[in-house]
Amino acid sequence: MALQEQLDRFKKQQEKCQSTLTSIAASNKVTSHKFTPAPAAPSVSARAPAPAVKFSNDTERLQHINSIRKAPVGAQIKRVIDLLLETRLAYTPEQINDAVYVDINSNKAVFDSLRNNLKVHYDGKRFSYKSKHDLKDKSQLLYLVRKFPEGIAVIDLKDAYPTVMEDLQALKAAGQIWLLSNFDSQEDIAYPNDPRVPIKVDDDLKLLFRGIELPRDMIDIERDLQKNGMKPATNTAQRRARSEVQGMSSKPKPKKKKHEITKRTKLTNAHLPELFRNLTDNKS
């Protein structure tokens, strides 16, 4: 009996162990379906290459800016004055740097020269163009010309405002001013044609003026002007005397006869035969 009980107890233990193993196997099967292995970390060689560093595509502009800032002071000032003249606007140093790449704040020589320039006005903050005559339109231009009955040089009016030359031609076409050339400087002079003092010349006076016979020689004309108390604008006698003197001095000097080596020439440099090649040729 005791042996049979031990056998029964052993079978029960075997069945219990079998059921335990079966449950463990079932649980391992379920977890194997749920588990998804993590992807392996990529190796260093398999990683995507880093983007290449892009250099600036504005190299030419930067080189241009650098050449401007290394240019002489006069060249930089000209760039600024040209900007002020063309636009007729007031610019701060920062705006000038953006427009023409002249860094005024970093260049004391340029700043001082620009501030003291006769063509530049500086109010403490901005630079602007300063013309010789402060004019804005055609009416102010006409008023200024009428203030100079002896005439005013056109070169002093060219930079007054952008359309001043067109207004001068318009005033000339309207008969309000005269534009005449100066014989000395070959520059135009603007004269007023004041309509308040019209001059009407009688036909008899015109005929009398045209009927006066003038001397043919300019010296006689100058002498008659001096007799009537007028100073001639020219001095023909002095000009002719000067031209005669210059003509005498300008005569070409006679050329000296070139000495050639002959048989009778005393040879003192016989050790230099190339000097006497001409003499050798003449002998032959």
Disulfide bonds with the S-S distance in Angstrom:
none
